[in-house]
Amino acid sequence: MAEHISPTKSHGLVEVLDRVLDKGLVIAGDIKINLANVELLTIQVRLLVCSIDKAEQIGLNWWRYDPRLTGVVASPYATAGDSLESRLARIERRLDALAPSTPPHPPRTGAEPSPPE
């Protein structure tokens, strides 16, 4: 009899796990520790359990761009074939366009007379 119970339990567990991974499961909760009506600690827990396909379907794909998982450091400003030198040159051109065309005045001290206006 034990042989018949064990396979159905594992089959049921597989079905439940398959359904959870297919549809997703969200667990949310807050833990608050108070002492004499003074809040000492609050922990907010949000947990999502789903398959990779379901996660990508709902817009969660952080593992594709995480440098610790991919080994590639991705910059949000880099484009395909963009080298460090070309990015630096582009930044310098933007800074030159923003910089004033006249050189700045040296800082004044209290001993020097102010220029006439």
N, CA, C and O atoms as a DFTB+ gen file, in Angstrom:
468 C
 N C O
     1  1       0.817      -1.188       0.000
     2  2       0.000       0.000       0.000
     3  2       0.863       1.255       0.000
     4  3       0.500       2.248      -0.630
     5  1       2.009       1.230       0.700
     6  2       2.893       2.388       0.742
     7  2       3.455       2.699      -0.637
     8  3       3.749       3.854      -0.942
     9  1       3.607       1.670      -1.477
    10  2       4.118       1.893      -2.827
    11  2       3.133       2.713      -3.654
    12  3       3.555       3.504      -4.497
    13  1       1.849       2.545      -3.435
    14  2       0.842       3.267      -4.207
    15  2       0.684       4.711      -3.722
    16  3       0.348       5.594      -4.511
    17  1       0.922       4.953      -2.449
    18  2       0.756       6.305      -1.908
    19  2       1.910       7.206      -2.328
    20  3       1.691       8.365      -2.683
    21  1       3.119       6.695      -2.292
    22  2       4.303       7.501      -2.599
    23  2       4.290       8.063      -4.021
    24  3       4.543       9.256      -4.185
    25  1       4.004       7.259      -5.073
    26  2       3.998       7.840      -6.413
    27  2       2.924       8.904      -6.604
    28  3       3.162       9.881      -7.313
    29  1       1.768       8.750      -6.004
    30  2       0.721       9.762      -6.185
    31  2       1.083      11.056      -5.476
    32  3       0.740      12.137      -5.953
    33  1       1.780      10.962      -4.330
    34  2       2.197      12.179      -3.637
    35  2       3.237      12.926      -4.468
    36  3       3.154      14.148      -4.596
    37  1       4.204      12.226      -5.029
    38  2       5.216      12.907      -5.829
    39  2       4.598      13.444      -7.117
    40  3       4.982      14.512      -7.594
    41  1       3.650      12.710      -7.676
    42  2       2.974      13.186      -8.874
    43  2       2.161      14.436      -8.549
    44  3       2.139      15.379      -9.339
    45  1       1.500      14.453      -7.407
    46  2       0.753      15.632      -6.982
    47  2       1.670      16.810      -6.730
    48  3       1.333      17.943      -7.072
    49  1       2.830      16.555      -6.134
    50  2       3.795      17.611      -5.879
    51  2       4.330      18.176      -7.187
    52  3       4.519      19.387      -7.307
    53  1       4.574      17.320      -8.158
    54  2       5.046      17.772      -9.460
    55  2       3.988      18.635     -10.138
    56  3       4.314      19.652     -10.751
    57  1       2.734      18.237     -10.032
    58  2       1.652      19.032     -10.620
    59  2       1.542      20.402      -9.959
    60  3       1.372      21.416     -10.637
    61  1       1.639      20.423      -8.632
    62  2       1.563      21.696      -7.918
    63  2       2.747      22.587      -8.292
    64  3       2.571      23.780      -8.543
    65  1       3.939      22.019      -8.330
    66  2       5.125      22.786      -8.695
    67  2       5.029      23.296     -10.131
    68  3       5.403      24.435     -10.409
    69  1       4.539      22.476     -11.028
    70  2       4.364      22.882     -12.414
    71  2       3.371      24.042     -12.518
    72  3       3.597      24.991     -13.270
    73  1       2.302      23.965     -11.781
    74  2       1.295      25.028     -11.802
    75  2       1.845      26.328     -11.206
    76  3       1.604      27.411     -11.738
    77  1       2.582      26.211     -10.104
    78  2       3.168      27.401      -9.473
    79  2       4.163      28.063     -10.413
    80  3       4.154      29.285     -10.562
    81  1       5.026      27.267     -11.054
    82  2       6.009      27.835     -11.963
    83  2       5.360      28.409     -13.218
    84  3       5.860      29.383     -13.781
    85  1       4.255      27.817     -13.660
    86  2       3.572      28.300     -14.851
    87  2       2.809      29.588     -14.575
    88  3       2.899      30.536     -15.356
    89  1       2.076      29.637     -13.503
    90  2       1.245      30.804     -13.180
    91  2       1.991      31.827     -12.343
    92  3       1.777      33.029     -12.504
    93  1       2.855      31.378     -11.462
    94  2       3.576      32.280     -10.568
    95  2       2.933      32.294      -9.194
    96  3       1.745      32.009      -9.043
    97  1       3.725      32.627      -8.208
    98  2       3.260      32.690      -6.831
    99  2       3.938      33.875      -6.175
   100  3       5.161      34.005      -6.224
   101  1       3.148      34.736      -5.563
   102  2       3.679      35.909      -4.884
   103  2       3.412      35.762      -3.398
   104  3       2.290      35.491      -2.971
   105  1       4.466      35.948      -2.624
   106  2       4.347      35.918      -1.163
   107  2       4.817      37.277      -0.670
   108  3       5.934      37.704      -0.961
   109  1       3.961      37.944       0.071
   110  2       4.299      39.269       0.590
   111  2       3.986      39.310       2.070
   112  3       2.992      38.744       2.525
   113  1       4.838      39.979       2.811
   114  2       4.595      40.088       4.241
   115  2       5.474      41.137       4.878
   116  3       6.516      41.504       4.335
   117  1       5.057      41.610       6.011
   118  2       5.810      42.596       6.784
   119  2       6.043      42.047       8.177
   120  3       5.164      41.433       8.782
   121  1       7.241      42.282       8.667
   122  2       7.586      41.900      10.032
   123  2       7.961      43.178      10.759
   124  3       8.878      43.887      10.345
   125  1       7.257      43.472      11.837
   126  2       7.547      44.678      12.614
   127  2       7.836      44.285      14.051
   128  3       7.127      43.474      14.646
   129  1       8.885      44.871      14.593
   130  2       9.251      44.628      15.984
   131  2       9.095      45.947      16.730
   132  3       9.768      46.932      16.428
   133  1       8.202      45.948      17.703
   134  2       7.934      47.131      18.513
   135  2       8.282      46.846      19.962
   136  3       8.148      45.722      20.445
   137  1       8.727      47.874      20.633
   138  2       8.986      47.793      22.062
   139  2       8.408      49.050      22.687
   140  3       8.858      50.157      22.392
   141  1       7.424      48.888      23.538
   142  2       6.749      50.006      24.205
   143  2       6.238      51.021      23.183
   144  3       6.481      52.221      23.311
   145  1       5.541      50.534      22.186
   146  2       4.961      51.352      21.117
   147  2       6.001      52.144      20.320
   148  3       5.669      53.161      19.711
   149  1       7.243      51.688      20.321
   150  2       8.300      52.289      19.511
   151  2       8.740      51.241      18.493
   152  3       9.173      50.146      18.851
   153  1       8.622      51.597      17.236
   154  2       8.995      50.661      16.184
   155  2      10.515      50.578      16.094
   156  3      11.186      51.567      15.801
   157  1      11.042      49.401      16.347
   158  2      12.489      49.201      16.329
   159  2      12.984      48.696      14.982
   160  3      14.062      49.074      14.523
   161  1      12.186      47.839      14.355
   162  2      12.641      47.198      13.127
   163  2      11.448      46.846      12.252
   164  3      10.436      46.342      12.739
   165  1      11.574      47.115      10.963
   166  2      10.556      46.708      10.003
   167  2      11.250      45.992       8.859
   168  3      12.209      46.506       8.283
   169  1      10.768      44.818       8.536
   170  2      11.301      44.044       7.418
   171  2      10.146      43.774       6.468
   172  3       9.125      43.208       6.859
   173  1      10.314      44.180       5.223
   174  2       9.306      43.916       4.211
   175  2       9.819      42.814       3.298
   176  3      10.911      42.918       2.738
   177  1       9.036      41.767       3.150
   178  2       9.436      40.618       2.352
   179  2       8.503      40.507       1.155
   180  3       7.283      40.443       1.306
   181  1       9.090      40.484      -0.028
   182  2       8.345      40.268      -1.261
   183  2       9.048      39.162      -2.018
   184  3      10.232      39.286      -2.331
   185  1       8.350      38.093      -2.315
   186  2       8.952      36.933      -2.963
   187  2       8.080      36.522      -4.134
   188  3       6.866      36.373      -3.992
   189  1       8.696      36.341      -5.284
   190  2       8.005      35.892      -6.477
   191  2       8.626      34.579      -6.915
   192  3       9.836      34.505      -7.131
   193  1       7.820      33.554      -7.046
   194  2       8.285      32.250      -7.503
   195  2       7.577      31.957      -8.814
   196  3       6.352      31.842      -8.850
   197  1       8.353      31.836      -9.906
   198  2       7.770      31.504     -11.200
   199  2       8.879      30.978     -12.109
   200  3      10.054      30.999     -11.742
   201  1       8.506      30.516     -13.270
   202  2       9.484      30.013     -14.234
   203  2      10.162      31.189     -14.933
   204  3       9.682      32.320     -14.858
   205  1      11.263      30.923     -15.603
   206  2      11.976      31.962     -16.336
   207  2      11.100      32.497     -17.461
   208  3      11.084      33.701     -17.716
   209  1      10.377      31.620     -18.127
   210  2       9.490      32.065     -19.205
   211  2       8.428      33.023     -18.690
   212  3       8.165      34.057     -19.305
   213  1       7.824      32.683     -17.570
   214  2       6.793      33.544     -16.981
   215  2       7.396      34.864     -16.518
   216  3       6.780      35.916     -16.690
   217  1       8.589      34.826     -15.934
   218  2       9.242      36.048     -15.471
   219  2       9.525      36.979     -16.652
   220  3       9.295      38.185     -16.554
   221  1      10.018      36.436     -17.759
   222  2      10.266      37.266     -18.931
   223  2       8.963      37.796     -19.510
   224  3       8.920      38.910     -20.032
   225  1       7.921      37.015     -19.420
   226  2       6.617      37.432     -19.925
   227  2       6.080      38.642     -19.162
   228  3       5.421      39.500     -19.750
   229  1       6.352      38.720     -17.869
   230  2       5.864      39.842     -17.067
   231  2       6.903      40.952     -16.932
   232  3       6.687      41.913     -16.194
   233  1       8.035      40.827     -17.643
   234  2       9.014      41.900     -17.697
   235  2      10.153      41.801     -16.704
   236  3      10.888      42.771     -16.522
   237  1      10.321      40.675     -16.066
   238  2      11.446      40.486     -15.152
   239  2      12.527      39.687     -15.876
   240  3      12.363      38.492     -16.123
   241  1      13.630      40.349     -16.215
   242  2      14.735      39.638     -16.865
   243  2      16.070      40.219     -16.421
   244  3      16.979      40.370     -17.238
   245  1      16.200      40.538     -15.167
   246  2      17.411      41.151     -14.624
   247  2      18.627      40.250     -14.765
   248  3      19.750      40.750     -14.828
   249  1      18.440      38.955     -14.815
   250  2      19.581      38.040     -14.882
   251  2      20.292      38.115     -16.228
   252  3      21.438      37.680     -16.335
   253  1      19.646      38.653     -17.253
   254  2      20.292      38.792     -18.553
   255  2      21.356      39.878     -18.544
   256  3      22.300      39.825     -19.332
   257  1      21.214      40.871     -17.655
   258  2      22.107      42.027     -17.651
   259  2      22.952      42.124     -16.384
   260  3      23.730      43.068     -16.244
   261  1      22.822      41.186     -15.471
   262  2      23.592      41.216     -14.232
   263  2      25.030      40.804     -14.538
   264  3      25.266      39.675     -14.968
   265  1      26.002      41.710     -14.322
   266  2      27.386      41.378     -14.674
   267  2      27.956      40.223     -13.866
   268  3      28.891      39.564     -14.319
   269  1      27.418      39.965     -12.687
   270  2      27.915      38.831     -11.902
   271  2      27.468      37.507     -12.496
   272  3      28.107      36.480     -12.267
   273  1      26.369      37.516     -13.263
   274  2      25.869      36.284     -13.860
   275  2      26.304      36.119     -15.312
   276  3      26.485      34.993     -15.777
   277  1      26.475      37.229     -16.035
   278  2      26.815      37.142     -17.446
   279  2      28.308      37.271     -17.708
   280  3      28.793      36.798     -18.735
   281  1      29.052      37.906     -16.795
   282  2      30.472      38.118     -17.002
   283  2      30.764      39.306     -17.889
   284  3      31.927      39.578     -18.185
   285  1      29.732      40.027     -18.325
   286  2      29.889      41.186     -19.190
   287  2      29.369      42.400     -18.438
   288  3      28.254      42.386     -17.917
   289  1      30.179      43.448     -18.385
   290  2      29.741      44.678     -17.751
   291  2      29.010      45.492     -18.801
   292  3      29.615      45.982     -19.755
   293  1      27.717      45.633     -18.620
   294  2      26.901      46.370     -19.580
   295  2      26.678      47.789     -19.091
   296  3      26.302      48.015     -17.941
   297  1      26.914      48.729     -19.973
   298  2      26.674      50.130     -19.656
   299  2      25.403      50.576     -20.360
   300  3      25.221      50.273     -21.539
   301  1      24.530      51.279     -19.678
   302  2      23.303      51.726     -20.340
   303  2      23.585      52.770     -21.416
   304  3      22.715      53.035     -22.246
   305  1      24.795      53.379     -21.425
   306  2      25.124      54.410     -22.389
   307  2      25.883      53.869     -23.589
   308  3      26.058      54.579     -24.580
   309  1      26.330      52.643     -23.518
   310  2      27.119      52.073     -24.606
   311  2      26.198      51.541     -25.694
   312  3      25.127      51.003     -25.414
   313  1      26.634      51.701     -26.936
   314  2      25.903      51.138     -28.061
   315  2      26.786      50.082     -28.703
   316  3      27.945      49.923     -28.322
   317  1      26.250      49.369     -29.663
   318  2      27.007      48.303     -30.312
   319  2      28.212      48.885     -31.026
   320  3      28.076      49.837     -31.794
   321  1      29.379      48.331     -30.787
   322  2      30.603      48.780     -31.425
   323  2      31.132      50.080     -30.863
   324  3      31.990      50.706     -31.486
   325  1      30.664      50.502     -29.732
   326  2      31.071      51.764     -29.115
   327  2      32.306      51.514     -28.258
   328  3      32.250      50.763     -27.284
   329  1      33.429      52.149     -28.624
   330  2      34.646      51.972     -27.851
   331  2      34.742      53.050     -26.788
   332  3      34.032      54.054     -26.838
   333  1      35.618      52.834     -25.836
   334  2      35.813      53.790     -24.749
   335  2      36.323      55.127     -25.278
   336  3      35.917      56.185     -24.798
   337  1      37.217      55.075     -26.273
   338  2      37.768      56.306     -26.837
   339  2      36.698      57.128     -27.536
   340  3      36.657      58.350     -27.390
   341  1      35.838      56.471     -28.289
   342  2      34.791      57.223     -28.989
   343  2      33.785      57.805     -28.007
   344  3      33.278      58.906     -28.221
   345  1      33.491      57.082     -26.941
   346  2      32.581      57.617     -25.919
   347  2      33.201      58.822     -25.237
   348  3      32.517      59.816     -24.993
   349  1      34.502      58.746     -24.922
   350  2      35.192      59.864     -24.285
   351  2      35.217      61.083     -25.199
   352  3      34.993      62.204     -24.743
   353  1      35.489      60.871     -26.493
   354  2      35.493      61.980     -27.451
   355  2      34.111      62.619     -27.548
   356  3      34.001      63.842     -27.631
   357  1      33.065      61.813     -27.540
   358  2      31.698      62.340     -27.606
   359  2      31.368      63.159     -26.359
   360  3      30.723      64.203     -26.457
   361  1      31.804      62.696     -25.198
   362  2      31.567      63.427     -23.950
   363  2      32.330      64.741     -23.953
   364  3      31.796      65.764     -23.523
   365  1      33.584      64.731     -24.435
   366  2      34.369      65.962     -24.493
   367  2      33.745      66.979     -25.442
   368  3      33.762      68.176     -25.158
   369  1      33.196      66.520     -26.563
   370  2      32.521      67.446     -27.483
   371  2      31.303      68.071     -26.813
   372  3      31.048      69.264     -26.981
   373  1      30.558      67.283     -26.064
   374  2      29.385      67.823     -25.362
   375  2      29.806      68.837     -24.308
   376  3      29.155      69.870     -24.148
   377  1      30.887      68.557     -23.586
   378  2      31.378      69.507     -22.579
   379  2      31.858      70.796     -23.222
   380  3      31.614      71.883     -22.698
   381  1      32.545      70.681     -24.364
   382  2      33.000      71.879     -25.068
   383  2      31.811      72.717     -25.524
   384  3      31.872      73.946     -25.480
   385  1      30.746      72.081     -25.954
   386  2      29.567      72.820     -26.399
   387  2      28.881      73.523     -25.223
   388  3      28.272      74.577     -25.405
   389  1      28.975      72.954     -24.039
   390  2      28.351      73.558     -22.862
   391  2      29.221      74.611     -22.207
   392  3      28.705      75.474     -21.496
   393  1      30.531      74.567     -22.427
   394  2      31.469      75.488     -21.779
   395  2      31.291      76.889     -22.342
   396  3      30.988      77.043     -23.525
   397  1      31.475      77.919     -21.510
   398  2      31.373      79.296     -22.018
   399  2      32.533      79.590     -22.962
   400  3      33.619      79.027     -22.822
   401  1      32.289      80.488     -23.934
   402  2      33.315      80.785     -24.938
   403  2      34.393      81.720     -24.396
   404  3      35.507      81.720     -24.919
   405  1      34.101      82.519     -23.362
   406  2      35.100      83.402     -22.773
   407  2      35.675      82.745     -21.542
   408  3      34.977      82.033     -20.821
   409  1      36.962      82.989     -21.302
   410  2      37.558      82.380     -20.109
   411  2      36.963      82.998     -18.849
   412  3      36.622      84.181     -18.851
   413  1      36.831      82.236     -17.788
   414  2      36.256      82.762     -16.549
   415  2      37.211      83.747     -15.892
   416  3      38.427      83.636     -16.048
   417  1      36.655      84.725     -15.146
   418  2      37.456      85.693     -14.413
   419  2      38.114      85.016     -13.222
   420  3      37.548      84.098     -12.629
   421  1      39.325      85.477     -12.870
   422  2      39.940      84.909     -11.668
   423  2      39.140      85.334     -10.435
   424  3      38.492      86.380     -10.451
   425  1      39.179      84.546      -9.386
   426  2      38.401      84.897      -8.192
   427  2      38.908      86.197      -7.577
   428  3      40.110      86.461      -7.544
   429  1      37.959      87.008      -7.089
   430  2      38.320      88.284      -6.483
   431  2      38.556      88.112      -4.996
   432  3      37.915      87.303      -4.327
   433  1      39.485      88.890      -4.509
   434  2      39.696      88.938      -3.065
   435  2      39.239      90.299      -2.569
   436  3      38.976      91.181      -3.386
   437  1      39.135      90.498      -1.288
   438  2      38.650      91.749      -0.717
   439  2      39.599      92.911      -0.918
   440  3      39.159      94.059      -0.841
   441  1      40.900      92.673      -1.175
   442  2      41.885      93.748      -1.292
   443  2      41.865      94.393      -2.657
   444  3      42.267      95.549      -2.787
   445  1      41.409      93.685      -3.692
   446  2      41.430      94.223      -5.048
   447  2      40.166      95.032      -5.317
   448  3      39.084      94.656      -4.865
   449  1      40.289      96.131      -6.043
   450  2      39.074      96.892      -6.389
   451  2      38.259      96.141      -7.423
   452  3      38.802      95.424      -8.264
   453  1      36.965      96.313      -7.350
   454  2      36.109      95.644      -8.292
   455  2      36.145      96.367      -9.625
   456  3      36.309      97.587      -9.651
   457  1      35.996      95.646     -10.747
   458  2      36.051      96.284     -12.060
   459  2      34.844      97.196     -12.264
   460  3      33.763      96.926     -11.739
   461  1      35.027      98.286     -13.031
   462  2      33.879      99.183     -13.269
   463  2      32.809      98.477     -14.097
   464  3      33.098      97.610     -14.922
   465  1      31.592      98.871     -13.853
   466  2      30.472      98.238     -14.566
   467  2      29.887      99.144     -15.582
   468  3      28.937      98.769     -16.270
